[in-house]
Amino acid sequence: MKTIKIIIAIAALASFTSCGPNKEAEEKQKRKDDSLMEIQRNDAINNAEKLLNDTTAQVGDTVKNGKK
């Protein structure tokens, strides 16, 4: 009876280890996540540049209007 329980425990352990994602799938998911993060980073940089340009233009307009 003890040996049957041990065999079942070893088989269960082996099935848990073999059912996990393999190295290739993990690397593929990591590359996908990295590319999505790069897109978000580029969008954030573009938005920051746009905001900076808008703010600079507003400051320039204020200075020009103040001198008139």
Secondary structure, 3 states (H helix, E strand, C coil): CHHHHHHHHHHHHHHHHHCCCCHHHHHHHHHHHHHHHHHHHHHHHHHHHHHHHHHHHHHHHHHHHHHC
